[in-house]
């Protein structure tokens, strides 16, 4: 909890400083936009965090979001599927691909970096090929107005993506921190070999993390498609995997695996997006967004390394 509290205090301080520098930060419109963005990015960041907890990494998130968006648009506007079937299809495909990642990593002992890097290229290329590299939109939304309004509207008084994020956070918090599966997930990340010798099917546990990541990425992909109202396969979701990794690392997930929390990932996502909002409100060149994010990740990893070294030093004494 110390990490989460420290990150939360940093988030509050950053919000206060940003509001002091530019009062527009606390305007209703700006806060609503930040909350919606936190919902959009937070959902797939939880999936990225689960993978990192196992000691892996997922670089295919942005490309999967693009592929999901393309398939959803086609299913709704050209194949004329009923929207529940289209949504189920758009979620199933990322889950299936996540399962493929899990099999390649656990059964064939391939490195997660290589597997998901190949996925990044394959899925982006597939998305572009399917629609001949053209932008696809939802048109007038005929036949799925209710779904479109739900995705872009509010639910329980909050932007729909944020409400869905809170529901997912509650579920995943129980799964990770209050279930046997969650303990196995953390144990496999700390020491997979020792966990396997203790009788845990680590292949299934680690592989399932990639399936869950695919599920959450699929949900995000649907929300992003409706948020932008069109999908350009060459740029849609570009580099979003970096946001997921950054949010998880800033939120306390160790890239070595075996450590992390759902609340921490949520706070990490909010911190990144407030930083991005700060850059925009202060009129700083938007090209520095990635530089800021890179600096934050570097600081997060450095802090993790220093804390580990400090812990080892105390243990040695």
N, C-alpha and C positions, 0 to 999 in steps of 0.2 A: 504493500500500500504506500510505502514511502515514495517510490518512483512516481506512482500515479498522482499523489498529492503534490509532489514537486512540479510535475508537468502542468497540473491544473492551476497552481499558483502562477506559474509562468504564463499560462493562457490568460488568466484574469489580468495580470499586470500588462500584458501586451494589448488587451482590449482597452484598458484604461488609458494607456499611452497613446494608442491609435485614436481613441475618441477625443483625447486632449489636443492632439495634433490636427485632427479634422473632425469636427462635430457631426459631419454627415455619416460617420461610422455608426452612430446610434439611431439613425433615421429608420423608420419602420420598413421602408423599401429595402434598404441595404441589409438590415438584420434578417429580413425574410429571405433575401437572396442567399446570404451566408448559410442560413439554416437549411435551405433547399440544397445548396452545394454540399454541405456536410453530409446530408442524407445520400446524395448521389455517389459521392466518393467513399463514404464510410462503409457502405454495404460490401463493396468488393475489397476494401482494405481489410476487413475482418477475415475474409477468405485468404488474402495474402498473408495475414498474420498467422493464421493457423498453419499454413505451409511452412513459414519461417520457424515456428515453434518446433516443428519436426526436424529442423536442421536443413530444410530445403529452401527453394526459392521458385517463384513463378514469374517468368518474364513475358508470358503470353497474354496477360490480362487485357492490354489495350487492343490487341488484334482480335481477341475473342469478343470484346465489346463491339468491335466493328462488324465481325461476322454475325453476331447475334442480331445486331440492328438490321443488317442486310436481309437476313432470313425472315425477320419479323415483318419488315416492309413488304417483301415479296409474298409472304403467306397471307397478309391482310389485303393487299391491293391488287395483286396479279393472280394469285392462286385462289383468292376469295374464300379462305378458310374461315370458319367461325372463330371469333377472337379467343375463346378459351383454348381451342386446339392450337391456334397460332402461338399463344403465350406458352403453353406446355411444350411445344416443339422448340421454341426459342430458349427455353430453360434446359430441356433435355440434351440438346446438342453440346453445350458447354460442359454439362455433367459427364456426358459420354467421353468427351475429349479429356476431361480431367481424369477419368478412370484410365484412359490410355496412358496419360502421363504417369499415373501411379504404377501401372503394370511395367512400363519401361524402366522406371526408377527402382522399383522393389524387386521385380523378378529378373530383369536383365541387367541390373546393377549399373545403369547409366546415370551419369551425373545430372541432378535436377537442372543445373544451369544450362547444360547442352540440350536436354530434352525440351525445356520450355523456350529456349532461344530458337530452336528449330520450329517450335509451335508458333512463336511470334511471327516468323517469316512465312510459314505455311498458311496460317489462318488469314493473315493480311492478304497474301497472294490469292487465296481462295475467294475471299470477299470481293476483291477487285475483279477476278475472273468471272464470277457468277453474274455480276451486273455490267460486265464489259467496261469496268472502271468509270461508270457514270453515277451521278448522284441520284438517289431514289428518295422520294418523299411520300408522305401519307395522303396527299391530295385533300379532298374534302372530308376525309374520315368516315365516309359512308359505311355503315355497318358496324363501326366500333367507336362511335362517339362517346359512349359511356366510359369505355376503357381509356380513351384519350383524355377525357375530362378528369377522370380519377387520377391518372398519372401526373397531369399538370396542375391539378387542383390541390385542395386541402382535405385532410382526413383527421377527424378528432381535433379540429382547430389548428392543425399544423400542416405545413407542406407535406404532401403524401410521401415523398422519398424519406423525409425525416421521421415521420411516424412509423414507416416500415423499418427504418434503421433501429428505432428504439425497440420495436418488437423483436427484431433479429438480435439485438444486443442482449435483451433479456433471455431469449432462448439460448443463445450461444454462451452466455455467462454461466447458465446452469450446466450446459453441456461440458464446458471446459473446466469449471471450478467446483462443480458439485456432482460430478458423475464419475463412474469408474473409467469410462472411455476417455474423459478429460485427463485423468491421472495417467492413463496409458500413453496418451498423446505427449504429455510433458515428459514422461519417463523415457519414451522412445527418442525424443529430441535430446535429452541429456546423455543417454548412453544406450544406443539401440541394441548393442550386443548383449549387455547385461540384462536389459529388459526382455530380450528374446529368451535368454537362459532361465529367466524366472517364469516362463510359461506363457508369455504374451505373444500373440500372433502379430509381430511388429510390421510385417508386410501389409496386412490388412489395415492396421491402424494408420500407418503412414500413407498408404494408398487412398484411404478414405478421406484424408485431409485434402487431397487434390480434387476429389469428387465434390466435397463441400465448397472448396474454392470455386469450382466450376458452377455450382448451383448459385452461389452469391454473385458471381460475375454475370451469369445469365440474367438474374433479376436486375442488376445494375444496367446491363446492356439494354434491356427493355425500357427502363426509365430514361436512360440517356437518349435513346432513339426518339421518344416522345418529347423530351426536353428540347432537343435540337429541331425536331419535326422533319428532319431529313437526314439521310446518311450518305456521306461521301466516303467510300471505302478506303481511299488512300490516306485520309487524315482523321477520320472519326475514331476517337479513343486513342489517338496517337500519344505514346509515352505515359499513358495512365498507369501502367505497371509501376512506374517510378513513384507515383503518388502513393500507391498501395504499400510499396516497400518502405517508403519514407515515413508514412503514418505509423506503420507497425514498429519501425526502429525507434522513432521519436517517442512512441507510446510505451517503450520498455521491452519490446521483443528483441532477444539477442540473436544475432545472425549465426551464432554457434548452435542455436536450438535449445530447447528445454526450458525456456523462460519467456513469459509474456502474459498479458491479461487483456480481456475484451474491453474493459473500461479504459485501459491505457491506450488501446488502438483508437477508440472513439475520441479521446482527448487529443491524441496525436493528429488525427484527421482535422479536428477543429483548429488546432494550432497552425497547421500548414495553410489552411484556407484563410484564416485570419491574417497570416503573414502575406499571402497573396493579395488579399484585400487591402492591406496596408500599402503594398507596393503600388497598387492602382490608385488609391485615394491620395497618396502623396505625390502623384504625378511622376513617379520613377519609371524609367523605360521598362515596358513589360517584358522585354527580352531578358531582363535580369531575374525573372520569376524562377527559372531553373537554377540560376546561380544561388539564389536565396535558399531554394529547396536543397541543393547540394550541400550548402554550408550547414544547414540544420541537420542533415543526415550525418555529415562528418562529425559535428559536435556530439550528436547522439551516440555514435559508435565509439568516439573517443571517451565519452563519459562512461559507457559500458565497460570499456577496457580498463579505465582507471579504477572503477569500482571493483572489478574482478581482481585486479592486481592488489588492491587494498585488502580485499577479503583473503587472498592467498597469503599476504604478509601477516595478517592477524592470525591465520591458521598456523603459519609456520612458527610463530612465537608461542 
